[in-house]
Amino acid sequence: MAFKRPTRHQKKKLEKLLGRDEEAIVVTSIGDRYFWINFLLFFPLALIFIGIPKLSHLVRMKQSYHYILTTRRFLIIRGIFSRKIVTAPLSAITHVTIEQSFAQRYLYNTGHLVVITAGFDQREIVIEHVSNPVGFKLLIEELTDKLDQAGEEPRALRSLSP
């Protein structure tokens, strides 16, 4: 599964967050399959008022979690009314780990990416329920590869759909 390049609308919204000569490569959210399977499971329960909290949390996650991979850094934007923006320069990423349960791997095709960054407090960034976590991890690793900084466009970027 190839990742899609950001739409014109997404680029316009991200314009104020990106630096000069920085381009958004991938903009994604929680996985579509994860969203729709859980939505269909909780919708009948919501009709009898038991699943309303779960359903509303699921819809909020889909609307408010955005993961952006740019040419220089990785951004996580969370929130609808209030916002939390977490950024990590690609040069500071030391390694990326995928965590998947059985259901995430075989049913949803999602997973959690744990991005470890170098720095003072050596924090980790957890990206929840991202679709195609293996492909996303490979894209991050390819962008952080020192050999690709020589000016050649990384192979994963050429495989992105237009």
CYANA upper distance limits for C-alpha pairs under 8 A (distance plus 0.5 A):
  1 MET  CA    132 ASN  CA      7.69
  1 MET  CA    135 GLY  CA      8.13
  2 ALA  CA    135 GLY  CA      8.26
  2 ALA  CA    159 SER  CA      7.30
  2 ALA  CA    160 LEU  CA      6.09
  2 ALA  CA    161 SER  CA      7.01
  3 PHE  CA     26 VAL  CA      7.24
  3 PHE  CA    160 LEU  CA      6.12
  3 PHE  CA    161 SER  CA      7.17
  4 LYS  CA     26 VAL  CA      7.06
  4 LYS  CA     27 VAL  CA      8.31
  4 LYS  CA    160 LEU  CA      6.44
  4 LYS  CA    161 SER  CA      5.77
  4 LYS  CA    162 PRO  CA      7.36
  5 ARG  CA     24 ALA  CA      8.48
  5 ARG  CA     25 ILE  CA      6.40
  5 ARG  CA     26 VAL  CA      5.97
  5 ARG  CA     27 VAL  CA      7.65
  5 ARG  CA    160 LEU  CA      7.12
  5 ARG  CA    161 SER  CA      6.98
  5 ARG  CA    162 PRO  CA      6.63
  6 PRO  CA     10 GLN  CA      6.33
  6 PRO  CA     11 LYS  CA      6.78
  6 PRO  CA     24 ALA  CA      7.38
  6 PRO  CA     25 ILE  CA      7.23
  6 PRO  CA     26 VAL  CA      6.47
  6 PRO  CA     27 VAL  CA      6.18
  7 THR  CA     11 LYS  CA      6.72
  8 ARG  CA     12 LYS  CA      6.71
  9 HIS  CA     13 LYS  CA      6.85
 10 GLN  CA     14 LEU  CA      6.68
 10 GLN  CA     27 VAL  CA      8.31
 11 LYS  CA     15 GLU  CA      6.44
 11 LYS  CA     24 ALA  CA      7.65
 14 LEU  CA     18 LEU  CA      6.96
 18 LEU  CA     22 GLU  CA      6.41
 18 LEU  CA     23 GLU  CA      7.71
 18 LEU  CA     24 ALA  CA      8.47
 22 GLU  CA     70 THR  CA      7.14
 22 GLU  CA     71 THR  CA      6.32
 22 GLU  CA     72 ARG  CA      7.01
 23 GLU  CA     70 THR  CA      5.93
 23 GLU  CA     71 THR  CA      6.15
 24 ALA  CA     68 ILE  CA      7.20
 24 ALA  CA     69 LEU  CA      6.51
 24 ALA  CA     70 THR  CA      4.69
 24 ALA  CA     71 THR  CA      7.11
 25 ILE  CA     68 ILE  CA      7.94
 25 ILE  CA     69 LEU  CA      6.10
 25 ILE  CA     70 THR  CA      5.55
 25 ILE  CA     71 THR  CA      7.20
 25 ILE  CA    157 LEU  CA      8.34
 26 VAL  CA     67 TYR  CA      8.39
 26 VAL  CA     68 ILE  CA      6.13
 26 VAL  CA     69 LEU  CA      5.63
 26 VAL  CA     70 THR  CA      7.45
 27 VAL  CA     66 HIS  CA      7.31
 27 VAL  CA     67 TYR  CA      6.23
 27 VAL  CA     68 ILE  CA      5.03
 27 VAL  CA     69 LEU  CA      7.10
 28 THR  CA     66 HIS  CA      6.24
 28 THR  CA     67 TYR  CA      5.75
 28 THR  CA     68 ILE  CA      7.04
 28 THR  CA    130 VAL  CA      8.15
 29 SER  CA     62 LYS  CA      6.90
 29 SER  CA     65 TYR  CA      6.08
 29 SER  CA     66 HIS  CA      5.22
 29 SER  CA     67 TYR  CA      6.37
 29 SER  CA    130 VAL  CA      6.95
 29 SER  CA    131 SER  CA      8.46
 30 ILE  CA     34 TYR  CA      7.82
 30 ILE  CA     35 PHE  CA      7.65
 30 ILE  CA     61 MET  CA      7.71
 30 ILE  CA     62 LYS  CA      6.43
 30 ILE  CA     65 TYR  CA      7.45
 30 ILE  CA     66 HIS  CA      8.30
 30 ILE  CA    128 GLU  CA      7.46
 30 ILE  CA    129 HIS  CA      5.54
 30 ILE  CA    130 VAL  CA      5.36
 30 ILE  CA    131 SER  CA      6.92
 31 GLY  CA     35 PHE  CA      6.74
 31 GLY  CA    108 TYR  CA      8.09
 31 GLY  CA    109 ASN  CA      8.18
 31 GLY  CA    110 THR  CA      6.62
 31 GLY  CA    129 HIS  CA      6.47
 31 GLY  CA    130 VAL  CA      5.75
 31 GLY  CA    131 SER  CA      4.73
 31 GLY  CA    132 ASN  CA      8.40
 32 ASP  CA     36 TRP  CA      6.64
 32 ASP  CA    131 SER  CA      7.75
 33 ARG  CA     37 ILE  CA      6.51
 33 ARG  CA    108 TYR  CA      5.92
 33 ARG  CA    109 ASN  CA      7.80
 33 ARG  CA    131 SER  CA      8.49
 34 TYR  CA     38 ASN  CA      6.66
 34 TYR  CA    108 TYR  CA      5.45
 34 TYR  CA    109 ASN  CA      8.13
 34 TYR  CA    110 THR  CA      7.49
 34 TYR  CA    129 HIS  CA      7.92
 35 PHE  CA     39 PHE  CA      6.39
 35 PHE  CA     58 LEU  CA      7.45
 35 PHE  CA     59 VAL  CA      8.48
 35 PHE  CA     62 LYS  CA      7.73
 36 TRP  CA     40 LEU  CA      6.54
 37 ILE  CA     41 LEU  CA      6.75
 37 ILE  CA    108 TYR  CA      8.34
 38 ASN  CA     42 PHE  CA      6.58
 38 ASN  CA     58 LEU  CA      8.22
 39 PHE  CA     43 PHE  CA      6.27
 39 PHE  CA     55 LEU  CA      6.96
 39 PHE  CA     58 LEU  CA      7.82
 40 LEU  CA     44 PRO  CA      7.80
 41 LEU  CA     45 LEU  CA      8.01
 42 PHE  CA     46 ALA  CA      6.53
 42 PHE  CA     51 GLY  CA      5.91
 42 PHE  CA     52 ILE  CA      8.16
 42 PHE  CA     54 LYS  CA      7.44
 42 PHE  CA     55 LEU  CA      6.32
 43 PHE  CA     47 LEU  CA      7.02
 43 PHE  CA     51 GLY  CA      7.47
 43 PHE  CA     52 ILE  CA      8.45
 43 PHE  CA     55 LEU  CA      7.32
 44 PRO  CA     48 ILE  CA      7.66
 44 PRO  CA     51 GLY  CA      8.25
 45 LEU  CA     49 PHE  CA      6.85
 45 LEU  CA     50 ILE  CA      5.91
 45 LEU  CA     51 GLY  CA      5.09
 45 LEU  CA     52 ILE  CA      7.81
 46 ALA  CA     50 ILE  CA      6.11
 46 ALA  CA     51 GLY  CA      4.68
 46 ALA  CA     52 ILE  CA      5.07
 46 ALA  CA     55 LEU  CA      7.52
 47 LEU  CA     51 GLY  CA      8.19
 47 LEU  CA     52 ILE  CA      8.39
 51 GLY  CA     55 LEU  CA      6.46
 52 ILE  CA     56 SER  CA      6.45
 53 PRO  CA     57 HIS  CA      6.60
 54 LYS  CA     58 LEU  CA      6.67
 55 LEU  CA     59 VAL  CA      6.79
 56 SER  CA     60 ARG  CA      6.60
 57 HIS  CA     61 MET  CA      6.64
 58 LEU  CA     62 LYS  CA      6.90
 59 VAL  CA     63 GLN  CA      6.79
 60 ARG  CA     64 SER  CA      6.29
 61 MET  CA     65 TYR  CA      6.07
 63 GLN  CA     80 ILE  CA      7.92
 64 SER  CA     77 ILE  CA      7.94
 64 SER  CA     78 ARG  CA      5.75
 64 SER  CA     79 GLY  CA      5.28
 64 SER  CA     80 ILE  CA      5.93
 65 TYR  CA     76 ILE  CA      7.84
 65 TYR  CA     77 ILE  CA      6.49
 65 TYR  CA     78 ARG  CA      5.25
 65 TYR  CA     79 GLY  CA      7.30
 66 HIS  CA     76 ILE  CA      6.35
 66 HIS  CA     77 ILE  CA      5.66
 66 HIS  CA     78 ARG  CA      6.95
 67 TYR  CA     74 PHE  CA      8.07
 67 TYR  CA     75 LEU  CA      6.40
 67 TYR  CA     76 ILE  CA      5.22
 67 TYR  CA     77 ILE  CA      6.98
 67 TYR  CA    127 ILE  CA      8.25
 68 ILE  CA     74 PHE  CA      6.38
 68 ILE  CA     75 LEU  CA      5.50
 68 ILE  CA     76 ILE  CA      6.82
 69 LEU  CA     73 ARG  CA      6.81
 69 LEU  CA     74 PHE  CA      5.17
 69 LEU  CA     75 LEU  CA      6.86
 69 LEU  CA    140 ILE  CA      8.31
 70 THR  CA     74 PHE  CA      6.61
 70 THR  CA     75 LEU  CA      8.39
 71 THR  CA    143 LEU  CA      8.00
 72 ARG  CA     89 PRO  CA      6.54
 72 ARG  CA     90 LEU  CA      6.23
 72 ARG  CA     91 SER  CA      8.34
 73 ARG  CA     87 THR  CA      7.23
 73 ARG  CA     88 ALA  CA      6.04
 73 ARG  CA     89 PRO  CA      4.55
 73 ARG  CA     90 LEU  CA      5.21
 73 ARG  CA     91 SER  CA      8.36
 74 PHE  CA     87 THR  CA      6.06
 74 PHE  CA     88 ALA  CA      5.71
 74 PHE  CA     89 PRO  CA      6.73
 74 PHE  CA     90 LEU  CA      7.07
 75 LEU  CA     85 ILE  CA      7.41
 75 LEU  CA     86 VAL  CA      6.17
 75 LEU  CA     87 THR  CA      4.95
 75 LEU  CA     88 ALA  CA      7.11
 76 ILE  CA     84 LYS  CA      8.44
 76 ILE  CA     85 ILE  CA      6.14
 76 ILE  CA     86 VAL  CA      5.59
 76 ILE  CA     87 THR  CA      6.92
 77 ILE  CA     83 ARG  CA      7.42
 77 ILE  CA     84 LYS  CA      6.35
 77 ILE  CA     85 ILE  CA      5.11
 77 ILE  CA     86 VAL  CA      7.10
 78 ARG  CA     83 ARG  CA      6.15
 78 ARG  CA     84 LYS  CA      5.71
 78 ARG  CA     85 ILE  CA      6.98
 79 GLY  CA     83 ARG  CA      5.08
 79 GLY  CA     84 LYS  CA      6.92
 88 ALA  CA     92 ALA  CA      7.24
 88 ALA  CA     93 ILE  CA      7.68
 88 ALA  CA    117 THR  CA      7.81
 89 PRO  CA     93 ILE  CA      7.41
 90 LEU  CA    140 ILE  CA      8.41
 90 LEU  CA    143 LEU  CA      7.86
 90 LEU  CA    144 THR  CA      6.12
 91 SER  CA    144 THR  CA      6.80
 92 ALA  CA    117 THR  CA      5.76
 92 ALA  CA    118 ALA  CA      5.67
 92 ALA  CA    119 GLY  CA      7.75
 93 ILE  CA    115 VAL  CA      7.32
 93 ILE  CA    116 ILE  CA      6.39
 93 ILE  CA    117 THR  CA      4.81
 93 ILE  CA    118 ALA  CA      6.72
 93 ILE  CA    144 THR  CA      7.94
 94 THR  CA    115 VAL  CA      8.30
 94 THR  CA    116 ILE  CA      6.22
 94 THR  CA    117 THR  CA      5.81
 94 THR  CA    118 ALA  CA      6.58
 95 HIS  CA    115 VAL  CA      6.69
 95 HIS  CA    116 ILE  CA      5.97
 95 HIS  CA    117 THR  CA      7.76
 95 HIS  CA    141 GLU  CA      8.38
 96 VAL  CA    113 LEU  CA      7.15
 96 VAL  CA    114 VAL  CA      6.13
 96 VAL  CA    115 VAL  CA      5.05
 96 VAL  CA    116 ILE  CA      6.65
 96 VAL  CA    137 LYS  CA      7.05
 96 VAL  CA    141 GLU  CA      8.27
 97 THR  CA    113 LEU  CA      6.14
 97 THR  CA    114 VAL  CA      5.49
 97 THR  CA    115 VAL  CA      6.99
 97 THR  CA    137 LYS  CA      8.30
 98 ILE  CA    111 GLY  CA      7.10
 98 ILE  CA    112 HIS  CA      6.27
 98 ILE  CA    113 LEU  CA      5.17
 98 ILE  CA    114 VAL  CA      6.78
 98 ILE  CA    133 PRO  CA      7.31
 98 ILE  CA    134 VAL  CA      7.85
 98 ILE  CA    137 LYS  CA      8.20
 99 GLU  CA    111 GLY  CA      6.29
 99 GLU  CA    112 HIS  CA      5.57
 99 GLU  CA    113 LEU  CA      6.81
 99 GLU  CA    114 VAL  CA      8.03
100 GLN  CA    104 GLN  CA      6.06
100 GLN  CA    105 ARG  CA      6.31
100 GLN  CA    110 THR  CA      7.78
100 GLN  CA    111 GLY  CA      5.27
100 GLN  CA    112 HIS  CA      6.90
101 SER  CA    105 ARG  CA      6.63
101 SER  CA    111 GLY  CA      8.03
102 PHE  CA    106 TYR  CA      6.62
102 PHE  CA    107 LEU  CA      8.25
103 ALA  CA    107 LEU  CA      5.45
103 ALA  CA    108 TYR  CA      6.87
104 GLN  CA    108 TYR  CA      5.34
104 GLN  CA    109 ASN  CA      6.03
104 GLN  CA    110 THR  CA      5.57
104 GLN  CA    111 GLY  CA      6.29
105 ARG  CA    109 ASN  CA      5.47
105 ARG  CA    110 THR  CA      6.67
105 ARG  CA    111 GLY  CA      7.47
108 TYR  CA    131 SER  CA      8.44
109 ASN  CA    131 SER  CA      6.45
109 ASN  CA    132 ASN  CA      6.37
109 ASN  CA    133 PRO  CA      8.26
110 THR  CA    129 HIS  CA      5.66
110 THR  CA    130 VAL  CA      5.78
110 THR  CA    131 SER  CA      4.87
110 THR  CA    132 ASN  CA      6.20
110 THR  CA    133 PRO  CA      6.55
111 GLY  CA    128 GLU  CA      7.12
111 GLY  CA    129 HIS  CA      5.39
111 GLY  CA    130 VAL  CA      6.17
111 GLY  CA    131 SER  CA      7.31
111 GLY  CA    132 ASN  CA      8.04
111 GLY  CA    133 PRO  CA      6.18
112 HIS  CA    126 VAL  CA      7.05
112 HIS  CA    127 ILE  CA      5.89
112 HIS  CA    128 GLU  CA      5.10
112 HIS  CA    129 HIS  CA      5.96
112 HIS  CA    130 VAL  CA      6.88
112 HIS  CA    133 PRO  CA      7.69
113 LEU  CA    125 ILE  CA      8.42
113 LEU  CA    126 VAL  CA      6.20
113 LEU  CA    127 ILE  CA      5.52
113 LEU  CA    128 GLU  CA      7.26
113 LEU  CA    130 VAL  CA      8.03
113 LEU  CA    133 PRO  CA      7.26
113 LEU  CA    137 LYS  CA      7.99
114 VAL  CA    124 GLU  CA      6.83
114 VAL  CA    125 ILE  CA      6.09
114 VAL  CA    126 VAL  CA      5.09
114 VAL  CA    127 ILE  CA      6.91
115 VAL  CA    124 GLU  CA      5.93
115 VAL  CA    125 ILE  CA      5.46
115 VAL  CA    126 VAL  CA      6.89
115 VAL  CA    127 ILE  CA      8.44
116 ILE  CA    122 GLN  CA      7.49
116 ILE  CA    123 ARG  CA      6.79
116 ILE  CA    124 GLU  CA      4.99
116 ILE  CA    125 ILE  CA      7.00
117 THR  CA    122 GLN  CA      6.16
117 THR  CA    123 ARG  CA      6.49
117 THR  CA    124 GLU  CA      6.72
117 THR  CA    125 ILE  CA      8.47
118 ALA  CA    122 GLN  CA      5.67
118 ALA  CA    123 ARG  CA      8.06
119 GLY  CA    123 ARG  CA      8.21
132 ASN  CA    136 PHE  CA      6.82
133 PRO  CA    137 LYS  CA      6.48
134 VAL  CA    138 LEU  CA      6.70
135 GLY  CA    139 LEU  CA      6.66
136 PHE  CA    140 ILE  CA      6.77
137 LYS  CA    141 GLU  CA      6.64
138 LEU  CA    142 GLU  CA      6.48
139 LEU  CA    143 LEU  CA      6.67
139 LEU  CA    156 ALA  CA      6.52
139 LEU  CA    157 LEU  CA      8.40
140 ILE  CA    144 THR  CA      6.70
141 GLU  CA    145 ASP  CA      6.57
142 GLU  CA    148 ASP  CA      7.93
142 GLU  CA    154 PRO  CA      7.11
142 GLU  CA    155 ARG  CA      8.42
142 GLU  CA    156 ALA  CA      7.63
143 LEU  CA    148 ASP  CA      7.43
143 LEU  CA    154 PRO  CA      7.32
144 THR  CA    148 ASP  CA      8.23
145 ASP  CA    149 GLN  CA      7.74
146 LYS  CA    150 ALA  CA      8.24
148 ASP  CA    152 GLU  CA      6.29
148 ASP  CA    153 GLU  CA      7.39
148 ASP  CA    154 PRO  CA      6.53
153 GLU  CA    157 LEU  CA      7.31
153 GLU  CA    158 ARG  CA      7.87
154 PRO  CA    158 ARG  CA      7.43
155 ARG  CA    159 SER  CA      7.23
156 ALA  CA    160 LEU  CA      7.24
